[in-house]
Amino acid sequence: MIISGFKPDDQIFSDLTSFKAFLPVGHLSFDNYTAVFDRVPFSTFIMNSVIISVCTVVLGVIVNSMAAFALARLRFRGKTIILSVIIATLIVPFETLALPLLWWVNKLPWLDAGGFSFGWLDTYRVQILPFVANAFSIYLFYQFFDSIPKELDEAATVDGAGWFHIYRKIVMPLSGPAIATVSILTFLPAWNSYLWPLMVVQSEGLRPAMVGIDYFKQLNVSWGQLMAYASMITVPVLALFVAFQRAFINSIASSGVKG
């Protein structure tokens, strides 16, 4: 796909039946990549995806880790039931919740500079906040936190530390692999999200890259330009996975496979 983005259409089709399709041979140029920027506001699309994905990851790590910390380290009645309900929500597909969620976000109030307003449609927040809390992330953090010795909590409590201090200064610094794994697993669906932004965003300036590719295809672009567009929205995901690959594997091996 990346190599095809450097080739003209006639060469892409002529190379399909041979290994040349995978090799950087023939007439290569950056014309398809530059054409993407000329035909659509690609920089805006990609920046929107970055903002949405990064905010979802940062807020997701904070919210889900705090929920998991409460379930793994605090003692209170009903936490087993709460954890079971959270895990049970994993079997509910997003498609069944999309329409009710759309109705709710259209009715929710929001406090801005002009006072209270109603309706979150066509904003960044409607693409971020509904996906911050995630049952799988909570479960993954819960498994990792549960493997950290409880004696650390007791020693910190003797020294006068509160639960938030234990969470921030002891548990989270030891949870690098879990944080990396949750970051990757949160980033991927946020970056690849298509259905929800298509339902809630109308302004071109708020479209993420995945919705932008649908708009790009409607301009009767060449296959080479389409390959170039797809390559540029795929490379950041590959780079992120390569950067956190070791932490991702370590976290899955140490906590994610436990029952």
Beta strands, then each sheet from edge to edge (+ up, - down):
strand 1: 109-112
strand 2: 115-118
sheet 1: 1+ 2-
end
